[in-house]
Amino acid sequence: IKFLVAQLGIEEFRRLVFEEREKLPHDDRWTAYLGTLADYAETPVKPAFSLNGAPVPEGFHDWQETNVYPQRQAGYSVVTVNLPLGDLTSWQMFQLADVARRYVGDNVRTTVEQNIVLRWIPDADLPAVYEELRAIGLGDPGAGTIVDITSCPGTDTCKLGIASSRGLAGELRRRLGVKNATMPDAIKELRIKVSGCFNSCGQHHVADIGFFGNSRRAGNYKVPHFQVVLGGQWHENAGSYGLAIGAVPAKNIPDLLDTITNRYVQERQRGETFQGWVTRLGRKEVKTILDPFTAIPEYEENPLFYRDWGDSRTYSIDDIGVGECAGEVVSLFSMEISRAESEHFDALVALDEGSASLADQRAYQSMLLAARALVRTQNPNVGTEPDAVVQEFRTRFYDTKLFFDKFAGGKFAQFLLDRHENPPLNPDLHAAHRAIEEAQLFIEATHAAEARINGVIVR
């Protein structure tokens, strides 16, 4: 709705709403809730009292530093119950309900960061609340810090999941938790968010450091990867989105994270945010940080590398039984799709440099290169003219639905077709940003289509 309001303006939006209402029979329920608003007013269960230097249990101050903040009402605080990956058992849920009844009644809320908050806690009760939460395994500090990672379900339960977002998030949380006490504050304040696919359920696009799942082929195997998204802004109501820098094998992400955060601490200027540091370095330099982590060992050298986090299964393909010629075509695809990814990165660099027109053109060119890579698996002699590439792509992969995703259908193919048929006249930076994001999704869809067509499966 907010996009519609922004497009139409509030007055036109209001006019259309009332115009539509005139067509509907009156229903008292439209405004009945206005008479019951007082029922939803929050009232504290207990009166406010300050802590006043009372003795506190061990670990309380660490927990208070990250999980407690004062309410506007004097003498009360809000407590964040830190839930690892948003999980708690049914027993913990019952126990937490008892804690809430004693201290806050029904003033309990869930958060977008997969935690639970208790409001209207009297300050004097904070030590007791901490002890009760700790007794049921919910007293961990670290809410709102780098340890408090947000993740969608990913391949655990979601049919759209490409990589194990929860598996990666759990591993990162485990490693970061070990050194949380000695971390510099600049790192503690960062946010990490993980999605299992290109959709944004894990909020990767607004994190300082975000990851979203995809995959790459390595010979006869499919290797789980994550696109690395840097420079998103969580504050100011998600003030800006990060952009995908490159794909890294899932098993290399923890070491990459260490490298990124260490460099940030070493190189940041006084008061410089992570987003500011990424912007100052520029995407070319940031890409050099990722490059050493993109290599994939041979399966025989390290079969564990071909497993996703938290999954004992190996990504593999059935024995297709093809000859050398088909093998050469697959190799050709790998080389040409790499050109598409390189062109896409150049689009990111152009965007960094403020050249919207060049960024848009390179994003379009990256889609053409990806489409041509796929077309050449069936027609090695296709030319390089955009009209020829798009026509071949449409005939061989769009009209036949070979490119279609099981759930998204032809959505990603439409990015190329629309851009080819309706090029923008004078794209601004916002339009170029969107073009780059669409090109990234098209390239990922090309990888997935090639894998499906060649029989790559996940066991």
DRENTOR-274654 format. One record per residue (C-alpha): z, y, x; residue number from 1. Coordinates in nm, 2 decimals, m for minus. Example, Ala and Ser with C-alpha at 12.3 -4.5 7.8 and 13.67 -1.06 7.14 Angstrom:
<atoms>
z; y; x; seq
0.78; m0.45; 1.23; 1 $
0.71; m0.11; 1.37; 2 $
</atoms>
This chain:
<atoms>
z; y; x; seq
0.00; 0.00; 0.00; 1 $
0.08; 0.24; 0.28; 2 $
m0.28; 0.22; 0.41; 3 $
m0.41; 0.29; 0.06; 4 $
m0.18; 0.59; 0.03; 5 $
m0.30; 0.71; 0.37; 6 $
m0.66; 0.67; 0.27; 7 $
m0.64; 0.83; m0.07; 8 $
m0.35; 1.07; m0.04; 9 $
m0.04; 1.06; m0.25; 10 $
m0.17; 1.27; m0.53; 11 $
m0.48; 1.06; m0.59; 12 $
m0.28; 0.74; m0.55; 13 $
m0.03; 0.87; m0.81; 14 $
m0.32; 0.96; m1.05; 15 $
m0.46; 0.61; m1.02; 16 $
m0.12; 0.44; m1.08; 17 $
m0.06; 0.64; m1.40; 18 $
m0.42; 0.59; m1.51; 19 $
m0.37; 0.22; m1.48; 20 $
m0.03; 0.23; m1.66; 21 $
m0.20; 0.39; m1.96; 22 $
m0.40; 0.08; m2.00; 23 $
m0.09; m0.15; m2.01; 24 $
0.15; m0.20; m2.30; 25 $
0.48; m0.04; m2.24; 26 $
0.75; m0.26; m2.09; 27 $
1.11; m0.14; m2.06; 28 $
1.16; m0.35; m1.75; 29 $
0.95; m0.09; m1.56; 30 $
1.25; 0.15; m1.55; 31 $
1.54; m0.07; m1.66; 32 $
1.66; m0.11; m1.31; 33 $
1.74; 0.26; m1.28; 34 $
2.04; 0.21; m1.51; 35 $
2.19; m0.06; m1.29; 36 $
2.15; 0.11; m0.95; 37 $
2.53; 0.15; m0.92; 38 $
2.56; m0.23; m0.93; 39 $
2.39; m0.24; m0.59; 40 $
2.61; 0.02; m0.42; 41 $
2.79; m0.12; m0.12; 42 $
3.17; m0.11; m0.10; 43 $
3.39; m0.24; 0.18; 44 $
3.62; m0.53; 0.11; 45 $
3.89; m0.40; 0.35; 46 $
4.00; m0.04; 0.44; 47 $
3.90; 0.11; 0.77; 48 $
4.12; 0.08; 1.07; 49 $
4.05; 0.15; 1.43; 50 $
4.09; m0.10; 1.71; 51 $
4.33; 0.14; 1.90; 52 $
4.34; m0.06; 2.23; 53 $
4.47; m0.38; 2.07; 54 $
4.44; m0.69; 2.30; 55 $
4.11; m0.87; 2.27; 56 $
4.00; m1.23; 2.35; 57 $
3.80; m1.33; 2.65; 58 $
3.43; m1.25; 2.62; 59 $
3.49; m0.99; 2.35; 60 $
3.37; m0.69; 2.55; 61 $
3.04; m0.85; 2.65; 62 $
2.98; m0.95; 2.28; 63 $
3.08; m0.60; 2.16; 64 $
2.84; m0.43; 2.40; 65 $
2.53; m0.60; 2.25; 66 $
2.62; m0.73; 1.91; 67 $
2.83; m0.44; 1.76; 68 $
2.75; m0.08; 1.68; 69 $
2.94; 0.17; 1.47; 70 $
2.85; 0.25; 1.12; 71 $
2.82; 0.61; 1.00; 72 $
3.14; 0.56; 0.81; 73 $
3.43; 0.61; 1.04; 74 $
3.64; 0.30; 1.12; 75 $
3.36; 0.05; 1.03; 76 $
3.11; m0.14; 1.24; 77 $
2.80; m0.35; 1.20; 78 $
2.81; m0.70; 1.36; 79 $
2.49; m0.88; 1.46; 80 $
2.52; m1.26; 1.45; 81 $
2.29; m1.37; 1.73; 82 $
2.09; m1.68; 1.61; 83 $
1.90; m1.86; 1.89; 84 $
1.54; m1.87; 1.76; 85 $
1.68; m1.78; 1.42; 86 $
1.84; m2.12; 1.38; 87 $
2.18; m2.23; 1.24; 88 $
2.30; m2.55; 1.09; 89 $
2.40; m2.60; 0.73; 90 $
2.76; m2.64; 0.84; 91 $
2.74; m2.31; 1.03; 92 $
2.59; m2.14; 0.73; 93 $
2.88; m2.25; 0.51; 94 $
3.13; m2.14; 0.78; 95 $
2.96; m1.80; 0.82; 96 $
2.97; m1.75; 0.44; 97 $
3.35; m1.80; 0.46; 98 $
3.37; m1.54; 0.74; 99 $
3.17; m1.30; 0.53; 100 $
3.38; m1.35; 0.22; 101 $
3.70; m1.26; 0.42; 102 $
3.57; m0.95; 0.58; 103 $
3.26; m0.80; 0.41; 104 $
3.20; m0.98; 0.08; 105 $
2.82; m0.99; 0.01; 106 $
2.73; m0.71; 0.26; 107 $
2.52; m0.96; 0.46; 108 $
2.16; m0.91; 0.56; 109 $
1.89; m1.09; 0.76; 110 $
1.69; m0.90; 1.02; 111 $
1.33; m0.90; 1.13; 112 $
1.46; m1.02; 1.47; 113 $
1.58; m1.35; 1.31; 114 $
1.95; m1.26; 1.32; 115 $
2.22; m1.19; 1.05; 116 $
2.41; m0.87; 1.02; 117 $
2.76; m0.82; 0.87; 118 $
2.82; m0.46; 0.75; 119 $
3.15; m0.28; 0.67; 120 $
3.36; m0.47; 0.93; 121 $
3.68; m0.27; 0.99; 122 $
3.70; m0.20; 1.37; 123 $
4.05; m0.35; 1.38; 124 $
3.90; m0.68; 1.26; 125 $
3.63; m0.71; 1.53; 126 $
3.84; m0.93; 1.77; 127 $
3.92; m1.17; 1.48; 128 $
3.56; m1.18; 1.36; 129 $
3.45; m1.25; 1.72; 130 $
3.69; m1.54; 1.75; 131 $
3.58; m1.69; 1.42; 132 $
3.21; m1.66; 1.50; 133 $
3.27; m1.81; 1.85; 134 $
3.46; m2.10; 1.69; 135 $
3.15; m2.20; 1.48; 136 $
2.91; m2.15; 1.77; 137 $
2.78; m1.81; 1.66; 138 $
2.96; m1.59; 1.91; 139 $
2.68; m1.55; 2.17; 140 $
2.63; m1.20; 2.30; 141 $
2.28; m1.06; 2.38; 142 $
2.16; m0.94; 2.03; 143 $
1.87; m0.70; 2.07; 144 $
1.83; m0.78; 2.44; 145 $
1.56; m0.97; 2.64; 146 $
1.75; m1.29; 2.57; 147 $
1.72; m1.24; 2.19; 148 $
1.36; m1.37; 2.17; 149 $
1.17; m1.37; 1.83; 150 $
0.94; m1.66; 1.76; 151 $
0.74; m1.78; 1.47; 152 $
0.75; m2.16; 1.39; 153 $
0.42; m2.22; 1.58; 154 $
0.31; m2.58; 1.61; 155 $
0.66; m2.71; 1.50; 156 $
0.57; m2.66; 1.13; 157 $
0.28; m2.42; 1.09; 158 $
m0.07; m2.55; 1.03; 159 $
m0.22; m2.24; 1.20; 160 $
m0.01; m2.30; 1.52; 161 $
m0.21; m2.34; 1.84; 162 $
0.07; m2.35; 2.09; 163 $
0.44; m2.41; 2.07; 164 $
0.59; m2.06; 2.03; 165 $
0.94; m2.20; 1.96; 166 $
0.91; m2.43; 2.26; 167 $
0.82; m2.14; 2.49; 168 $
1.08; m1.91; 2.34; 169 $
1.35; m2.17; 2.38; 170 $
1.26; m2.22; 2.75; 171 $
1.26; m1.85; 2.82; 172 $
1.59; m1.80; 2.64; 173 $
1.74; m2.08; 2.84; 174 $
1.63; m1.94; 3.17; 175 $
1.71; m1.58; 3.09; 176 $
2.05; m1.67; 2.95; 177 $
2.15; m1.82; 3.29; 178 $
2.11; m1.49; 3.47; 179 $
2.18; m1.25; 3.18; 180 $
2.51; m1.13; 3.32; 181 $
2.35; m1.02; 3.65; 182 $
2.03; m0.87; 3.51; 183 $
1.95; m0.50; 3.56; 184 $
1.99; m0.30; 3.25; 185 $
1.62; m0.21; 3.26; 186 $
1.53; m0.58; 3.21; 187 $
1.80; m0.64; 2.95; 188 $
1.66; m0.38; 2.72; 189 $
1.32; m0.54; 2.70; 190 $
1.20; m0.73; 2.40; 191 $
1.00; m1.05; 2.41; 192 $
0.83; m1.19; 2.10; 193 $
0.61; m1.50; 2.07; 194 $
0.35; m1.61; 1.81; 195 $
0.19; m1.95; 1.80; 196 $
m0.15; m1.81; 1.72; 197 $
m0.34; m1.48; 1.70; 198 $
m0.16; m1.39; 1.38; 199 $
0.14; m1.16; 1.42; 200 $
0.42; m1.36; 1.26; 201 $
0.62; m1.35; 1.58; 202 $
0.56; m0.97; 1.62; 203 $
0.40; m1.02; 1.97; 204 $
0.20; m0.70; 1.92; 205 $
0.50; m0.47; 1.91; 206 $
0.70; m0.63; 2.19; 207 $
0.74; m0.50; 2.55; 208 $
0.62; m0.85; 2.65; 209 $
0.44; m1.05; 2.39; 210 $
0.27; m1.39; 2.39; 211 $
0.04; m1.55; 2.13; 212 $
m0.09; m1.91; 2.15; 213 $
m0.44; m2.02; 2.23; 214 $
m0.59; m2.29; 2.44; 215 $
m0.85; m2.35; 2.71; 216 $
m1.05; m2.66; 2.82; 217 $
m1.01; m2.81; 3.16; 218 $
m1.25; m3.10; 3.20; 219 $
m1.18; m3.35; 2.92; 220 $
m0.85; m3.20; 2.83; 221 $
m0.73; m2.91; 2.62; 222 $
m0.45; m2.70; 2.79; 223 $
m0.21; m2.49; 2.59; 224 $
m0.22; m2.13; 2.69; 225 $
m0.06; m1.80; 2.58; 226 $
m0.23; m1.46; 2.57; 227 $
m0.01; m1.21; 2.75; 228 $
0.03; m0.89; 2.55; 229 $
0.20; m0.60; 2.74; 230 $
0.31; m0.25; 2.65; 231 $
0.39; m0.27; 2.28; 232 $
0.65; m0.04; 2.14; 233 $
0.93; m0.18; 1.92; 234 $
1.11; 0.16; 1.88; 235 $
1.00; 0.44; 1.64; 236 $
0.90; 0.19; 1.37; 237 $
0.66; 0.00; 1.61; 238 $
0.51; 0.32; 1.74; 239 $
0.22; 0.15; 1.92; 240 $
0.07; m0.19; 1.98; 241 $
0.03; m0.37; 2.31; 242 $
m0.31; m0.52; 2.41; 243 $
m0.38; m0.87; 2.53; 244 $
m0.43; m0.87; 2.91; 245 $
m0.53; m1.23; 2.97; 246 $
m0.46; m1.60; 2.90; 247 $
m0.21; m1.79; 3.11; 248 $
m0.13; m2.17; 3.08; 249 $
0.19; m2.22; 2.88; 250 $
0.37; m2.39; 3.17; 251 $
0.32; m2.09; 3.39; 252 $
0.46; m1.83; 3.15; 253 $
0.83; m1.85; 3.27; 254 $
0.73; m1.78; 3.63; 255 $
0.49; m1.51; 3.53; 256 $
0.77; m1.34; 3.33; 257 $
1.00; m1.34; 3.64; 258 $
0.72; m1.18; 3.84; 259 $
0.65; m0.91; 3.58; 260 $
1.01; m0.82; 3.53; 261 $
1.09; m0.82; 3.90; 262 $
0.80; m0.59; 3.97; 263 $
0.90; m0.36; 3.69; 264 $
1.25; m0.32; 3.84; 265 $
1.12; m0.26; 4.19; 266 $
0.84; m0.02; 4.10; 267 $
0.96; 0.18; 3.80; 268 $
1.02; 0.55; 3.84; 269 $
1.34; 0.71; 3.73; 270 $
1.38; 0.67; 3.35; 271 $
1.04; 0.51; 3.32; 272 $
1.00; 0.27; 3.03; 273 $
0.82; m0.06; 3.05; 274 $
0.54; 0.07; 2.84; 275 $
0.51; 0.37; 3.08; 276 $
0.51; 0.14; 3.38; 277 $
0.23; m0.07; 3.24; 278 $
0.03; 0.24; 3.15; 279 $
0.08; 0.39; 3.50; 280 $
m0.03; 0.07; 3.68; 281 $
m0.34; 0.04; 3.46; 282 $
m0.48; m0.28; 3.33; 283 $
m0.67; m0.36; 3.65; 284 $
m0.35; m0.38; 3.85; 285 $
m0.16; m0.56; 3.57; 286 $
m0.44; m0.82; 3.56; 287 $
m0.38; m0.89; 3.93; 288 $
m0.03; m0.99; 3.85; 289 $
m0.15; m1.25; 3.60; 290 $
m0.44; m1.39; 3.81; 291 $
m0.23; m1.62; 4.04; 292 $
m0.08; m1.78; 3.73; 293 $
m0.41; m1.87; 3.56; 294 $
m0.51; m2.17; 3.78; 295 $
m0.50; m2.52; 3.61; 296 $
m0.43; m2.82; 3.83; 297 $
m0.62; m3.14; 3.79; 298 $
m0.47; m3.37; 3.53; 299 $
m0.41; m3.65; 3.78; 300 $
m0.23; m3.40; 4.00; 301 $
0.01; m3.28; 3.74; 302 $
m0.01; m3.44; 3.39; 303 $
0.30; m3.26; 3.27; 304 $
0.10; m2.93; 3.30; 305 $
m0.11; m3.05; 3.01; 306 $
0.19; m3.08; 2.77; 307 $
0.32; m2.79; 2.56; 308 $
0.68; m2.68; 2.58; 309 $
0.91; m2.92; 2.39; 310 $
0.63; m3.17; 2.33; 311 $
0.59; m3.50; 2.51; 312 $
0.23; m3.55; 2.40; 313 $
m0.07; m3.48; 2.62; 314 $
m0.36; m3.26; 2.50; 315 $
m0.67; m3.48; 2.54; 316 $
m1.01; m3.58; 2.39; 317 $
m1.15; m3.90; 2.28; 318 $
m1.40; m4.07; 2.51; 319 $
m1.71; m3.89; 2.40; 320 $
m1.94; m4.10; 2.62; 321 $
m2.19; m3.82; 2.69; 322 $
m2.43; m3.81; 2.99; 323 $
m2.47; m3.57; 3.28; 324 $
m2.69; m3.33; 3.09; 325 $
m2.42; m3.26; 2.82; 326 $
m2.17; m3.23; 3.10; 327 $
m2.38; m2.95; 3.26; 328 $
m2.40; m2.77; 2.93; 329 $
m2.02; m2.77; 2.89; 330 $
m1.99; m2.64; 3.25; 331 $
m2.24; m2.37; 3.16; 332 $
m2.03; m2.27; 2.86; 333 $
m1.72; m2.24; 3.08; 334 $
m1.90; m2.01; 3.32; 335 $
m2.05; m1.79; 3.04; 336 $
m1.74; m1.76; 2.84; 337 $
m1.57; m1.64; 3.16; 338 $
m1.83; m1.36; 3.17; 339 $
m1.73; m1.27; 2.81; 340 $
m1.36; m1.25; 2.91; 341 $
m1.44; m1.04; 3.21; 342 $
m1.64; m0.80; 3.00; 343 $
m1.36; m0.78; 2.75; 344 $
m1.12; m0.69; 3.02; 345 $
m1.36; m0.41; 3.13; 346 $
m1.34; m0.28; 2.78; 347 $
m0.96; m0.26; 2.81; 348 $
m1.00; m0.07; 3.14; 349 $
m1.24; 0.17; 2.97; 350 $
m0.99; 0.23; 2.69; 351 $
m0.72; 0.30; 2.95; 352 $
m0.95; 0.56; 3.11; 353 $
m1.00; 0.73; 2.77; 354 $
m1.37; 0.64; 2.73; 355 $
m1.38; 0.52; 2.36; 356 $
m1.76; 0.48; 2.35; 357 $
m1.77; 0.27; 2.66; 358 $
m1.47; 0.06; 2.55; 359 $
m1.64; m0.01; 2.21; 360 $
m1.97; m0.10; 2.38; 361 $
m1.81; m0.34; 2.62; 362 $
m1.61; m0.50; 2.34; 363 $
m1.93; m0.56; 2.16; 364 $
m2.10; m0.69; 2.47; 365 $
m1.81; m0.93; 2.52; 366 $
m1.87; m1.08; 2.18; 367 $
m2.25; m1.11; 2.25; 368 $
m2.17; m1.29; 2.57; 369 $
m1.93; m1.53; 2.40; 370 $
m2.18; m1.59; 2.12; 371 $
m2.46; m1.66; 2.37; 372 $
m2.23; m1.90; 2.56; 373 $
m2.19; m2.10; 2.24; 374 $
m2.56; m2.08; 2.14; 375 $
m2.67; m2.21; 2.48; 376 $
m2.48; m2.53; 2.42; 377 $
m2.76; m2.60; 2.16; 378 $
m3.04; m2.38; 2.29; 379 $
m3.02; m2.32; 2.66; 380 $
m3.33; m2.10; 2.65; 381 $
m3.20; m1.83; 2.42; 382 $
m3.27; m1.48; 2.56; 383 $
m3.03; m1.20; 2.62; 384 $
m3.16; m0.96; 2.36; 385 $
m2.88; m0.88; 2.11; 386 $
m3.10; m0.94; 1.81; 387 $
m3.20; m1.28; 1.94; 388 $
m2.85; m1.39; 2.03; 389 $
m2.70; m1.28; 1.69; 390 $
m2.98; m1.44; 1.50; 391 $
m2.94; m1.77; 1.69; 392 $
m2.57; m1.75; 1.64; 393 $
m2.60; m1.69; 1.27; 394 $
m2.85; m1.97; 1.22; 395 $
m2.68; m2.23; 1.43; 396 $
m2.31; m2.16; 1.39; 397 $
m2.25; m1.92; 1.09; 398 $
m2.49; m2.05; 0.83; 399 $
m2.39; m2.41; 0.92; 400 $
m2.02; m2.32; 0.92; 401 $
m1.98; m2.48; 1.26; 402 $
m1.80; m2.17; 1.38; 403 $
m1.57; m2.15; 1.07; 404 $
m1.20; m2.19; 1.12; 405 $
m1.03; m2.43; 0.88; 406 $
m0.81; m2.16; 0.74; 407 $
m0.98; m1.83; 0.84; 408 $
m1.33; m1.94; 0.75; 409 $
m1.60; m1.71; 0.89; 410 $
m1.37; m1.41; 0.94; 411 $
m1.40; m1.39; 1.31; 412 $
m1.78; m1.44; 1.32; 413 $
m1.80; m1.15; 1.08; 414 $
m1.66; m0.92; 1.35; 415 $
m1.97; m0.98; 1.56; 416 $
m2.21; m0.97; 1.26; 417 $
m2.07; m0.64; 1.12; 418 $
m2.06; m0.47; 1.46; 419 $
m2.42; m0.57; 1.53; 420 $
m2.55; m0.45; 1.19; 421 $
m2.34; m0.13; 1.17; 422 $
m2.26; 0.01; 1.52; 423 $
m2.03; 0.31; 1.51; 424 $
m2.18; 0.65; 1.58; 425 $
m1.89; 0.82; 1.76; 426 $
m1.60; 0.58; 1.79; 427 $
m1.26; 0.73; 1.87; 428 $
m0.99; 0.56; 2.08; 429 $
m0.83; 0.41; 1.76; 430 $
m1.16; 0.26; 1.66; 431 $
m1.22; 0.13; 2.02; 432 $
m0.88; m0.02; 2.02; 433 $
m0.96; m0.21; 1.70; 434 $
m1.30; m0.32; 1.84; 435 $
m1.12; m0.47; 2.15; 436 $
m0.88; m0.66; 1.93; 437 $
m1.15; m0.80; 1.72; 438 $
m1.35; m0.90; 2.03; 439 $
m1.05; m1.08; 2.16; 440 $
m1.02; m1.28; 1.84; 441 $
m1.39; m1.36; 1.84; 442 $
m1.37; m1.49; 2.20; 443 $
m1.07; m1.71; 2.10; 444 $
m1.26; m1.84; 1.80; 445 $
m1.55; m1.92; 2.03; 446 $
m1.33; m2.13; 2.25; 447 $
m1.19; m2.31; 1.95; 448 $
m1.53; m2.37; 1.80; 449 $
m1.67; m2.52; 2.12; 450 $
m1.37; m2.74; 2.15; 451 $
m1.41; m2.87; 1.79; 452 $
m1.78; m2.93; 1.83; 453 $
m1.73; m3.12; 2.15; 454 $
m1.46; m3.34; 2.00; 455 $
m1.15; m3.19; 2.17; 456 $
m0.84; m3.29; 1.97; 457 $
m0.47; m3.25; 2.00; 458 $
m0.29; m3.58; 1.97; 459 $
</atoms>
